[in-house]
Amino acid sequence: MKVAITGVTGFVGRRLFNYLNSHGIEVLPFSRRPGLIDGTEYQIIDYADEAKLQAQLVGVDAVVHLGGLAHKIDESYSLEEYIAANTSNTLALAKASRDTQVKRFIFVSSIAVNGADTNDRQPFLEEDIPNPVTYYGQSKLLAEDGIKDILKNSSTDFVILRPPLIYGPDCPGNFQTLLRLVSAMRILPFGSLEKRKSMLYIENFLDAIFCSLRSSGAANQIFILGDREALTLKEIIDILMAELHGIKALNLPINPSILKLLPMIIGKQEQWQKFTAQLEVNSDKFYRMNHWQPPYNAREGLKQTAKGI
């Protein structure tokens, strides 16, 4: 099997390249910039060059599309920029995959398509009506809809994966900020944060993508994908603190209404709301249809992530 991966220089892409190679799969890495990954030269991707894109995909069995513009809490990018990177480029790649008879197109979307949180509601499911509230989520939903339209009645099937926050050693973004905070301090004021967070450990994600490449049950399906357990923020922080400091560190149960005052004062209210919101997903559809179980539970994933600091 020959698999093309876009966004190979990113947190997930680099690890997926190595994971698939270790399982005997020939990998064709794509990036917007020239470079090497473990001695293999990237294929420079230009989504606007239809002929070149088709030529690069000749002989490819599957495409895993990770490339795109990542979510930023402050929405520093415009909707048009998100659509250009996450919608238009994705659809150009889907068309090239269809026209070169690629067998499977795997698109890594986002749980942001479903919405921002599950406060006062049940965990997100695939059949929920999409409710993206950010430009990022809107651009991913447009890409999903376009993929289904482009690949309809073609020899190329699709798999759409909607993960929540992906974590692991050297992960970027808010989780890396949390890791640094917990690493630097033995006393924290987050012991009262009891809302649950669904996340996805990187090794579970890599294994799920590998499964998606081979499973007949994945064809033309949308899947929400997360670790089996959703942990409270208190539990997440306690696990990280115990692993990083080797002792039970203090996570004080300060009243949340008091805690939110500082973010309001320093202008980080939106980040705080995202940090403290409940977000749970139900991944039973992926587990059931693909006969798959995550190789790691969430506690193991958190411990391995802490060890990577």
C-alpha positions in Angstrom: 0.0 0.0 0.0 1.2 3.5 -0.9 -0.2 6.3 1.3 0.2 10.1 0.7 0.2 12.3 3.8 -0.2 16.1 3.7 0.9 18.3 6.6 3.7 15.8 7.3 5.8 18.4 9.2 3.1 18.9 11.9 2.6 17.2 15.3 0.4 14.4 13.9 2.0 14.2 10.4 5.5 13.5 11.4 4.4 10.8 13.8 2.1 9.2 11.3 4.9 9.1 8.7 7.0 7.1 11.1 4.1 4.9 12.4 3.0 3.8 8.9 6.6 3.2 7.8 7.1 1.0 10.9 4.1 -1.0 9.7 5.5 -1.7 6.2 3.5 1.0 4.4 5.2 3.1 1.7 4.6 6.8 2.6 4.7 9.8 0.3 5.1 12.9 2.4 3.7 16.2 1.3 4.5 19.7 2.6 4.2 23.3 1.5 7.9 23.8 2.0 11.0 21.7 0.9 12.7 19.5 3.5 13.5 16.0 4.6 11.8 13.7 7.1 14.0 10.9 8.2 15.9 11.0 5.0 12.8 11.2 2.8 12.3 14.3 0.7 8.9 16.0 1.0 6.8 16.3 -2.1 6.1 20.0 -2.5 2.3 20.4 -2.7 0.6 23.2 -4.6 -3.1 22.8 -4.3 -3.7 25.3 -7.1 -1.7 23.2 -9.7 -4.3 20.6 -10.7 -2.1 18.8 -13.3 0.9 18.5 -10.9 -1.3 17.4 -8.1 -2.8 14.6 -10.2 0.7 13.5 -11.4 1.9 13.3 -7.8 -0.9 11.0 -6.8 -0.6 8.5 -9.6 -0.1 5.1 -8.0 -1.2 6.2 -4.6 -3.7 4.0 -2.8 -4.8 6.3 -0.1 -4.5 10.0 1.0 -4.5 11.1 4.6 -5.1 14.9 4.6 -3.7 16.6 7.7 -2.7 19.9 6.1 -4.5 23.1 6.8 -4.8 26.1 9.0 -5.0 25.3 12.7 -7.5 26.7 15.1 -6.6 29.8 17.0 -8.8 30.9 20.0 -8.5 34.6 19.2 -9.7 34.0 15.6 -6.7 36.0 14.3 -7.4 34.6 10.9 -10.4 35.6 8.8 -13.1 33.3 7.6 -11.8 33.7 4.1 -8.3 32.5 5.2 -9.7 29.5 6.9 -11.8 28.6 3.9 -8.8 29.0 1.5 -6.6 26.7 3.6 -9.1 24.2 5.1 -11.9 24.1 2.5 -10.6 25.0 -1.0 -7.3 23.1 -0.7 -9.0 20.1 0.7 -11.5 20.0 -2.2 -8.7 20.4 -4.7 -6.9 17.4 -3.2 -10.2 15.4 -3.1 -10.7 16.1 -6.8 -7.2 15.0 -7.7 -7.7 11.9 -5.7 -10.9 11.1 -7.5 -9.4 11.7 -10.9 -6.4 9.5 -10.3 -8.5 6.7 -8.8 -7.1 6.9 -5.3 -9.0 4.2 -3.4 -9.5 6.1 -0.1 -9.4 9.7 1.0 -9.1 10.2 4.8 -9.8 13.8 5.9 -8.9 14.8 9.5 -11.7 17.3 10.3 -12.4 18.5 13.9 -15.0 18.1 16.7 -15.4 21.9 16.2 -17.8 20.9 13.4 -20.2 19.7 16.1 -19.8 22.7 18.4 -17.8 24.4 21.1 -18.8 22.4 24.1 -21.3 19.9 25.6 -22.3 22.1 28.6 -25.8 21.0 29.6 -26.1 18.3 26.9 -25.1 14.7 26.1 -21.7 13.9 24.4 -21.4 14.8 20.8 -22.5 12.1 18.2 -22.1 11.9 14.5 -25.8 12.3 13.8 -26.0 15.6 15.7 -26.8 18.6 13.5 -23.5 20.4 13.0 -23.1 23.6 14.9 -19.7 25.1 14.3 -19.3 28.4 16.2 -15.8 29.3 15.0 -14.4 30.1 11.5 -12.2 27.1 11.9 -15.1 24.8 12.5 -17.1 26.3 9.7 -14.3 25.8 7.2 -14.0 22.1 8.3 -17.7 21.6 7.8 -17.6 23.1 4.3 -14.7 20.8 3.5 -16.7 17.8 4.7 -19.7 18.7 2.6 -17.5 19.3 -0.4 -15.7 15.9 -0.1 -19.0 14.0 0.1 -20.2 15.8 -3.1 -17.0 15.4 -5.0 -16.5 11.7 -4.2 -20.1 10.7 -4.6 -20.5 7.8 -7.1 -16.8 7.6 -7.7 -14.2 4.8 -7.1 -12.7 6.9 -4.3 -14.3 6.5 -0.9 -13.9 8.9 2.0 -13.4 8.6 5.7 -13.9 11.8 7.8 -12.5 11.8 11.3 -13.5 14.4 13.9 -11.1 14.4 16.8 -11.1 16.6 19.9 -7.9 17.9 21.3 -5.0 15.6 20.4 -2.3 15.3 23.0 1.0 13.6 23.5 4.7 14.3 24.1 5.7 17.7 22.4 2.1 18.5 21.5 1.5 22.1 20.6 -1.1 24.6 21.8 -3.1 24.8 25.0 -2.2 21.4 26.3 1.5 22.2 26.0 0.8 25.4 28.1 -1.0 23.3 30.7 2.0 20.8 30.8 4.5 23.6 31.3 2.3 25.1 34.1 2.0 21.8 35.9 5.7 21.1 35.4 6.7 24.4 36.9 4.3 24.4 40.0 3.5 21.9 42.8 0.5 23.9 43.9 -2.3 24.8 41.6 -5.9 26.2 42.1 -7.8 24.0 39.8 -9.1 21.3 42.1 -12.7 22.4 41.7 -12.8 22.0 37.9 -15.1 19.0 37.5 -16.3 19.3 33.9 -15.2 16.5 31.7 -12.9 16.7 28.7 -12.7 14.2 25.9 -9.3 14.2 24.3 -7.3 11.9 22.0 -3.9 10.5 22.8 -1.6 10.7 19.7 -0.8 7.0 19.7 -4.5 6.1 19.7 -5.0 8.5 16.8 -2.2 7.0 14.8 -3.6 3.5 15.3 -7.1 4.7 14.4 -5.9 6.2 11.1 -4.0 2.9 10.4 -7.3 1.1 11.0 -9.2 3.6 8.8 -6.8 2.8 5.9 -7.8 -0.9 5.9 -11.3 -1.2 7.3 -14.1 -1.8 4.9 -16.5 -0.6 7.6 -15.0 2.9 7.4 -15.9 3.6 3.8 -17.9 6.8 3.2 -18.4 7.4 6.9 -18.0 10.3 9.4 -16.6 9.3 12.7 -16.1 11.2 16.0 -12.9 9.8 17.5 -11.7 10.2 21.1 -10.1 8.3 24.0 -12.7 6.0 25.6 -12.6 7.9 28.9 -13.5 11.6 29.4 -11.7 12.9 32.5 -12.4 16.0 34.5 -9.8 18.8 34.4 -9.1 18.0 38.0 -8.3 14.4 37.2 -6.1 15.4 34.2 -4.1 17.8 36.3 -3.7 15.4 39.2 -2.4 12.7 36.9 0.1 15.1 35.3 1.2 16.4 38.6 1.8 13.0 40.1 3.8 11.9 37.1 5.9 15.0 36.8 6.6 15.6 40.5 6.6 12.0 41.8 4.4 12.9 44.7 0.8 13.9 45.2 1.0 17.6 44.5 -1.6 20.1 45.7 -4.5 21.0 43.4 -6.6 23.3 45.6 -10.4 23.5 45.1 -10.7 27.2 44.6 -14.2 28.4 43.7 -14.5 28.6 39.9 -16.3 32.0 40.1 -13.1 33.4 41.8 -10.8 31.6 39.4 -12.4 33.3 36.3 -11.7 36.8 37.6 -8.0 36.8 36.6 -8.6 35.7 33.0 -11.2 38.5 32.8 -8.8 41.0 34.1 -6.0 40.1 31.7 -8.2 39.7 28.7 -8.0 35.9 28.4 -11.7 35.2 29.1 -12.3 33.3 25.9 -9.3 31.0 26.5 -10.5 30.4 30.1 -14.0 29.5 28.9 -12.6 27.0 26.4 -10.3 25.6 29.1 -13.1 25.1 31.6 -16.0 24.1 29.3 -17.2 20.5 29.2 -16.6 18.7 26.0 -17.5 15.0 25.7 -17.7 12.8 22.6 -19.1 9.4 22.0 -16.8 7.3 19.7 -18.8 4.1 19.8 -19.6 4.2 16.1 -15.9 4.1 15.2 -15.2 1.3 17.7 -18.2 -0.7 16.6 -18.0 -0.4 12.8 -14.2 -0.9 12.6 -13.9 -3.5 15.4 -11.3 -1.3 17.0 -10.3 -0.4 20.6 -7.8 2.3 21.6 -4.5 0.7 22.5 -4.0 3.1 25.4 -6.5 4.4 28.0 -6.5 8.1 28.8 -4.6 7.8 32.0 -1.8 5.9 30.3 -1.7 8.5 27.5 -1.4 11.4 30.0 1.4 9.6 31.9 3.3 9.0 28.7 2.8 12.7 27.7 4.2 13.9 31.0 7.2 11.6 30.7 8.0 13.4 27.3 8.6 16.8 28.9 
